Amino acid sequence: MQPNASISRKLREFYDAVQEEGIPDRFLELLERLEEAEKNAKSVKMK
């Protein structure tokens, strides 16, 4: 097996494993809070 093929296979396996982990609830909460803050900032600028 060529070294590049082995590296490529391992990277693919790692990427697949990371994709399966999902997004932690805490991170989703932070994204929602950021979105809400951005909406509030836009509405304040429009006034």
A tleap script that builds the chain and sets N, CA, C and O, in Angstrom:
source leaprc.protein.ff14SB
mol = sequence {
  NMET GLN PRO ASN ALA SER ILE SER ARG LYS
  LEU ARG GLU PHE TYR ASP ALA VAL GLN GLU
  GLU GLY ILE PRO ASP ARG PHE LEU GLU LEU
  LEU GLU ARG LEU GLU GLU ALA GLU LYS ASN
  ALA LYS SER VAL LYS MET CLYS
}
set mol.1.N position { 0.854 -1.189 0.000 }
set mol.1.CA position { 0.000 0.000 0.000 }
set mol.1.C position { 0.893 1.243 0.000 }
set mol.1.O position { 1.877 1.317 0.737 }
set mol.2.N position { 0.541 2.191 -0.820 }
set mol.2.CA position { 1.316 3.422 -0.899 }
set mol.2.C position { 1.035 4.298 0.322 }
set mol.2.O position { -0.073 4.285 0.858 }
set mol.3.N position { 2.043 5.058 0.759 }
set mol.3.CA position { 1.854 5.923 1.937 }
set mol.3.C position { 0.709 6.916 1.756 }
set mol.3.O position { -0.058 7.143 2.692 }
set mol.4.N position { 0.582 7.506 0.582 }
set mol.4.CA position { -0.479 8.494 0.356 }
set mol.4.C position { -1.857 7.863 0.446 }
set mol.4.O position { -2.791 8.491 0.945 }
set mol.5.N position { -2.000 6.642 -0.025 }
set mol.5.CA position { -3.289 5.957 0.046 }
set mol.5.C position { -3.656 5.705 1.503 }
set mol.5.O position { -4.821 5.843 1.876 }
set mol.6.N position { -2.691 5.342 2.321 }
set mol.6.CA position { -2.931 5.095 3.741 }
set mol.6.C position { -3.343 6.385 4.455 }
set mol.6.O position { -4.281 6.394 5.252 }
set mol.7.N position { -2.638 7.454 4.160 }
set mol.7.CA position { -2.969 8.746 4.769 }
set mol.7.C position { -4.361 9.181 4.348 }
set mol.7.O position { -5.151 9.637 5.174 }
set mol.8.N position { -4.659 9.041 3.079 }
set mol.8.CA position { -5.965 9.428 2.562 }
set mol.8.C position { -7.083 8.634 3.227 }
set mol.8.O position { -8.116 9.197 3.590 }
set mol.9.N position { -6.882 7.329 3.386 }
set mol.9.CA position { -7.887 6.473 4.023 }
set mol.9.C position { -8.103 6.885 5.472 }
set mol.9.O position { -9.241 6.968 5.933 }
set mol.10.N position { -7.013 7.143 6.192 }
set mol.10.CA position { -7.129 7.538 7.598 }
set mol.10.C position { -7.825 8.888 7.745 }
set mol.10.O position { -8.634 9.071 8.654 }
set mol.11.N position { -7.519 9.829 6.863 }
set mol.11.CA position { -8.188 11.131 6.908 }
set mol.11.C position { -9.678 10.989 6.645 }
set mol.11.O position { -10.492 11.645 7.295 }
set mol.12.N position { -10.038 10.137 5.697 }
set mol.12.CA position { -11.454 9.909 5.406 }
set mol.12.C position { -12.163 9.298 6.611 }
set mol.12.O position { -13.277 9.699 6.948 }
set mol.13.N position { -11.523 8.336 7.256 }
set mol.13.CA position { -12.100 7.701 8.447 }
set mol.13.C position { -12.286 8.730 9.566 }
set mol.13.O position { -13.317 8.742 10.239 }
set mol.14.N position { -11.285 9.589 9.759 }
set mol.14.CA position { -11.367 10.613 10.796 }
set mol.14.C position { -12.499 11.592 10.493 }
set mol.14.O position { -13.276 11.940 11.382 }
set mol.15.N position { -12.591 12.036 9.244 }
set mol.15.CA position { -13.638 12.973 8.839 }
set mol.15.C position { -15.017 12.357 9.058 }
set mol.15.O position { -15.914 13.025 9.571 }
set mol.16.N position { -15.196 11.106 8.682 }
set mol.16.CA position { -16.479 10.430 8.878 }
set mol.16.C position { -16.838 10.355 10.361 }
set mol.16.O position { -17.992 10.561 10.737 }
set mol.17.N position { -15.851 10.061 11.195 }
set mol.17.CA position { -16.100 9.961 12.635 }
set mol.17.C position { -16.516 11.314 13.211 }
set mol.17.O position { -17.414 11.377 14.050 }
set mol.18.N position { -15.880 12.385 12.772 }
set mol.18.CA position { -16.213 13.729 13.262 }
set mol.18.C position { -17.623 14.110 12.828 }
set mol.18.O position { -18.369 14.709 13.603 }
set mol.19.N position { -17.994 13.769 11.599 }
set mol.19.CA position { -19.334 14.083 11.101 }
set mol.19.C position { -20.412 13.394 11.920 }
set mol.19.O position { -21.487 13.958 12.127 }
set mol.20.N position { -20.142 12.198 12.382 }
set mol.20.CA position { -21.135 11.424 13.134 }
set mol.20.C position { -21.332 11.945 14.551 }
set mol.20.O position { -22.341 11.630 15.182 }
set mol.21.N position { -20.393 12.732 15.066 }
set mol.21.CA position { -20.474 13.199 16.450 }
set mol.21.C position { -21.652 14.137 16.687 }
set mol.21.O position { -22.240 14.126 17.768 }
set mol.22.N position { -21.998 14.933 15.708 }
set mol.22.CA position { -23.084 15.882 15.899 }
set mol.22.C position { -22.611 17.139 16.600 }
set mol.22.O position { -21.445 17.261 16.974 }
set mol.23.N position { -23.534 18.069 16.771 }
set mol.23.CA position { -23.212 19.352 17.384 }
set mol.23.C position { -23.678 19.332 18.842 }
set mol.23.O position { -24.837 19.012 19.107 }
set mol.24.N position { -22.801 19.667 19.790 }
set mol.24.CA position { -23.191 19.688 21.201 }
set mol.24.C position { -24.318 20.694 21.456 }
set mol.24.O position { -24.374 21.748 20.823 }
set mol.25.N position { -25.204 20.360 22.381 }
set mol.25.CA position { -26.333 21.233 22.715 }
set mol.25.C position { -25.870 22.623 23.133 }
set mol.25.O position { -26.491 23.619 22.762 }
set mol.26.N position { -24.806 22.699 23.889 }
set mol.26.CA position { -24.296 23.995 24.365 }
set mol.26.C position { -23.914 24.891 23.185 }
set mol.26.O position { -24.171 26.095 23.201 }
set mol.27.N position { -23.304 24.297 22.170 }
set mol.27.CA position { -22.909 25.066 20.995 }
set mol.27.C position { -24.145 25.559 20.243 }
set mol.27.O position { -24.164 26.692 19.762 }
set mol.28.N position { -25.162 24.728 20.137 }
set mol.28.CA position { -26.401 25.129 19.472 }
set mol.28.C position { -27.065 26.290 20.214 }
set mol.28.O position { -27.582 27.220 19.595 }
set mol.29.N position { -27.045 26.226 21.547 }
set mol.29.CA position { -27.601 27.316 22.357 }
set mol.29.C position { -26.855 28.621 22.101 }
set mol.29.O position { -27.472 29.679 21.971 }
set mol.30.N position { -25.530 28.543 22.030 }
set mol.30.CA position { -24.741 29.744 21.771 }
set mol.30.C position { -25.043 30.319 20.389 }
set mol.30.O position { -25.114 31.538 20.230 }
set mol.31.N position { -25.220 29.459 19.393 }
set mol.31.CA position { -25.561 29.928 18.052 }
set mol.31.C position { -26.919 30.624 18.043 }
set mol.31.O position { -27.088 31.648 17.380 }
set mol.32.N position { -27.880 30.078 18.771 }
set mol.32.CA position { -29.200 30.696 18.854 }
set mol.32.C position { -29.127 32.063 19.533 }
set mol.32.O position { -29.781 33.010 19.097 }
set mol.33.N position { -28.336 32.165 20.591 }
set mol.33.CA position { -28.183 33.444 21.288 }
set mol.33.C position { -27.511 34.477 20.391 }
set mol.33.O position { -27.890 35.648 20.398 }
set mol.34.N position { -26.519 34.047 19.621 }
set mol.34.CA position { -25.842 34.950 18.696 }
set mol.34.C position { -26.810 35.439 17.621 }
set mol.34.O position { -26.829 36.626 17.295 }
set mol.35.N position { -27.606 34.539 17.076 }
set mol.35.CA position { -28.588 34.919 16.061 }
set mol.35.C position { -29.583 35.944 16.618 }
set mol.35.O position { -29.918 36.919 15.946 }
set mol.36.N position { -30.047 35.717 17.841 }
set mol.36.CA position { -30.989 36.638 18.475 }
set mol.36.C position { -30.343 38.010 18.708 }
set mol.36.O position { -30.974 39.044 18.492 }
set mol.37.N position { -29.092 38.008 19.146 }
set mol.37.CA position { -28.386 39.275 19.374 }
set mol.37.C position { -28.208 40.033 18.063 }
set mol.37.O position { -28.328 41.257 18.036 }
set mol.38.N position { -27.924 39.323 16.985 }
set mol.38.CA position { -27.775 39.980 15.680 }
set mol.38.C position { -29.101 40.580 15.216 }
set mol.38.O position { -29.121 41.681 14.666 }
set mol.39.N position { -30.205 39.871 15.431 }
set mol.39.CA position { -31.524 40.394 15.066 }
set mol.39.C position { -31.823 41.658 15.862 }
set mol.39.O position { -32.313 42.642 15.308 }
set mol.40.N position { -31.529 41.634 17.159 }
set mol.40.CA position { -31.777 42.803 18.015 }
set mol.40.C position { -30.918 43.988 17.582 }
set mol.40.O position { -31.386 45.126 17.581 }
set mol.41.N position { -29.672 43.728 17.218 }
set mol.41.CA position { -28.777 44.805 16.781 }
set mol.41.C position { -29.284 45.432 15.494 }
set mol.41.O position { -29.215 46.651 15.332 }
set mol.42.N position { -29.787 44.629 14.586 }
set mol.42.CA position { -30.319 45.151 13.321 }
set mol.42.C position { -31.556 46.002 13.556 }
set mol.42.O position { -31.722 47.047 12.927 }
set mol.43.N position { -32.422 45.562 14.456 }
set mol.43.CA position { -33.648 46.324 14.709 }
set mol.43.C position { -33.341 47.655 15.389 }
set mol.43.O position { -34.054 48.634 15.168 }
set mol.44.N position { -32.306 47.708 16.201 }
set mol.44.CA position { -31.909 48.951 16.860 }
set mol.44.C position { -31.343 49.925 15.823 }
set mol.44.O position { -31.602 51.126 15.903 }
set mol.45.N position { -30.582 49.430 14.864 }
set mol.45.CA position { -30.006 50.279 13.821 }
set mol.45.C position { -31.087 50.865 12.919 }
set mol.45.O position { -30.917 51.974 12.412 }
set mol.46.N position { -32.175 50.164 12.707 }
set mol.46.CA position { -33.253 50.610 11.821 }
set mol.46.C position { -34.093 51.717 12.454 }
set mol.46.O position { -34.759 52.468 11.740 }
set mol.47.N position { -34.072 51.826 13.765 }
set mol.47.CA position { -34.919 52.810 14.455 }
set mol.47.C position { -34.379 54.194 14.326 }
set mol.47.O position { -34.971 55.139 14.848 }
savepdb mol mol.pdb
quit
